[in-house]
Amino acid sequence: MKRFGDLEYACARVGARMGERPDEAAWRAIAGIRGFAAFLEAARTPPFRRWTGGIAADGDPHGVEAVLLGHWRTLVDEVCVWMPEKWHAAISWVGALGDLPVAQYLARGGVPLPWMRDDPVYRELSRSGGPPTSGTLVPLAATWTSPEGFFRAWTEEWSLRVPDLADAEPGAISDYTRLLTAGRAAPLDAPAGDGMPARRALSSRLIALYRRAMLDPAAVFIFLALSALDIERLRGELVRRAIFPGLGSL
C-alpha cells in the first residue's frame, strides 16, 4: 500500500480530485435553481457534494459560512497528510487564506457574529478585539491596524514557509505565487457575484499551470487554490439564496 507523506502519492490524489471538480456545465446546471432548499438538494450530488455535507436546509447564511469554512480546513489538513512533512507549514498557511476575510472584518471593528465566537480560530479575536496573540493567525498581528495589508503579510509568511525546492520546479511555485498576488486572489474573500469574471480567468490560468506541474509540489497548492475558488463560488450561490429567497443566480 502506498504510504502517506509522499509526493508521488500526493500528486496522484490531487489528480483524482481535480477530475472531480465541477466544470462550467455543472455550474450552469444548478445556476437557474432559485430556492435555497432546491439548490442545496441539487448541490448534494457530484461534483458538489464534498462541500455541501452538513449544510442545513433552513437557509441560515451564517451556518453556510461556518460549514464551508470547516470543509476547507478539513481539506487542508487532509492534503498535509498526503505530502512530505517539510511541506506541512506551507500547506497549513494556505489554509489561512480562508481566514483572511473574517480577520479583516474583525480588524476593522466588525461586531463578531455568533458563529465566529464559537469558531476555534476566531474565538480569541472575537473576545479581545485586538490582534492574535496565539494560533494560526499570529503572523498577521504586526499588520492588524492595516487589514488591507493582510494579503501582503500572508505572501511574506508564505515565502518563509516554502521549503528548499530541490525536489521541485522553482518556476511552478513562483508562477503560483505570482498568480495569486497579481489578482489579490485570496480565496473565499468576496461574494461570488463580485469579480467573478476575474476569478474565472484566474481559475483558467491555474488549470493551465497545473497541467505543466502535475508531478511537482506546486500541483498541490494549485489544487488548493482551485478548491478554494470552487468553495467561494458555491458560498456565493448559497448565501445569496439564503438572504434573498427566490432571487437565484446573478
N, C-alpha and C positions, 0 to 999 in steps of 0.2 A: 504494500500500500504506500502511496506517495506520502512523504512526511510533510508536516506543516513547516512554515518558516523557510520556504524555498522559492526562489524567484521563478523558476520554471513552473512550479505548481501554481503560484500566484497569477502568472500570465495566462495559464490555462483556465483558471477560474474566472478571471476577468474577461477572457474571450467568450466564455459561455454566458456570462451576464450581459455582455454587450449585445449578444444575439437575442436577448430577451427584452431589450429596451423598446419602448413604443416608437413606431415611426409616425410620419405625418398622417398616414391613412388612419392609424389607430386614434390619433388625437381628433381627427375630423369626425370619426365615427361617434364620438361621445360629445363633441362640442355643441351640438344642437339640442341636447337634453337640458331642459330648463330647470326642473325641480331638483332641489338638493338630494332628496332621498333617491330619486330615479337616477340621477347622475352617479351618486355613490354606488348604487347597485350595479350599474354598468361598469364602473371602475373597479369592481371587486373581481373582475375576470382578468386573465392575462391580456396585456402585459403590465397592468397597473396594480394587481392585487398585492404585490410585495409591499406597496406603500399604504394601501387603504385598510389593512387589517387593524382593528382596534378603534376605528373612527365610528362614533355613534351616529345613528340615522336622524338624530334630532336637530342637526344643523347648527350646533354650537361652534362658532368660529374659533373661540379660544381652545376648545377641545381639539379641533383640527390642527391648530398650531402646535399644541403640545405633542400630539401623536406623531405628526410628521417629523418634528424635531427628534423625537425618540427613535424613529426608524432611521433617520440619518446617522445618529450617534451609534446605533447598533451596527449599521453598515461599516462605519469607520473602524469600529472595534473588530469586526469580522475580517476586514482587509488587513488589519495589523497582524492577525493570526496567520494569514496566508504568507506574509512577507518575512524576509530575514529580520532579525531583531534590530539591526543597525538602522533600519528604515522606520521603526515604530514612532520615534519622536516626530519625524516629518509628517507621517501619515496622521498622527493624532492632532497635529497643528492644522492640517487641512480640515479636520473636524470642527475646529474653532471658527471656521468661516461661517458655519451655520449659526454661530452665536453673535456675530458682529451686529446684525440689525437690532437685537434686543439690547446688547451692550450700548450701542449708540443711543437708543431710546432712553435708557436709564441714565446714561451720562449727560443727556440733555435735560434731565429733570423730569422725565416722564413718570407718571404715577404707576407703580408696579401693579400689574394685573394679578388676579388671584392665582392663575396657573404659574406665573413667574415666581411667586412667593413659595410655591410648592416644588419648584424645579431645583435639583441639586446644584446646578451651575449658577443659577441666578438668585438663590435664596439669600446669600450674603449681601449681594449687591442691592437687593430689594430692601433689606433691613437697614443697611448703613447709608445708602445713597451716595457713597464715595467709591473710590477706585478699589479694585480687587486686591486683597492682601494675601490670598491663598487661592489654590485651584488653578484650573487650566487657563484662565484669562489674565493672570498676573502680568504677562508681557505687555498688556495694554495699559497698565497702571500709569506709566510715565506720560501717556498722551490722553489721560482721562478728561482733562479740561478742554481738549480739542478733538472731539469724537470724529470729526471729518477726516482726521488723520489715522483712524484705526486701520484702514486697509494698508496704508504705507507701513504702519507698525507691524501688521501681520506679515507683509512681504519681507521686512527686515528680519523678523524672527524666523520665518521660513528658510531664508538663506543660511542662517546659523544652524539649522537642524538638518539640512540635507547632508548626508554623509559623503565620504570620499566616493568619487564617481568612477573608480577603477573598473567596476563591472557594469558600467552604464555608458550610454552615448551622451556626452555632456550637452550636445546641441539639442537633444529632445527635451531634457529637463529645462534648459534655458528657454526654449520656444514655449513650453508650457507656462512658465512664469511670465514670459512676455505677453502671452495671450491674455492671461488673467489681469495683469497690470494695465495693459493698454486700454481695456474696456472697463476698468474698475469693476470687474465682474465678480464681486463677492457673491457666491451662491446664496440663494434664499434672501436676497437683500432688497427686493422690491416686489410689489404686486405684479403678477404675470402679465397684466394688461399694459404695464408701463415699460416701454423699451423692448417689447417682445421681438420686433424685427432684429434688433441688435443682438439679442440673446440667441436667436435662431442662427444668425451669422456666426456667432461665437461657437455654437454647437457644431456647425459645419466645419469650422476651422479645426476644432478639437478632434472631430472624427477623422479629418484628413491627417492630422498629426498622429493619431492613434495608429492608422494604417502603416505609418513609417516606423512606429516604435512598438510594435505588438509584442516583442520579446525583450523589451527594455523596462527598467523600473518606471520610466515615465508613463508607461501604459497604465499603471495602477492609478497614478494621480489624474491622468486624463479621464479614466473611468469614473473616478470620484467626482470630478468636475461635471461630467455629463450627468451623473446620477443626481447631483445637487440641482442642476438646471431642470431635470425632469421633476424633482420634488417641488421645486419652486413653481413650475408651471401648473402642476396639479394643485398645489396650495392655492394659487390664484383662482383657479376654476372653482374649487370647493368653497373658499371663503367668500367669493363674490356671490355664489348662490345662497350661502348661509345668511349673508347680510341683506341681500336683495332677492328674496324668493321670486322665482319666475323670470328673472332677468336673463339668465342664460349667458352664453359666451359672447364676448365683445369682439 
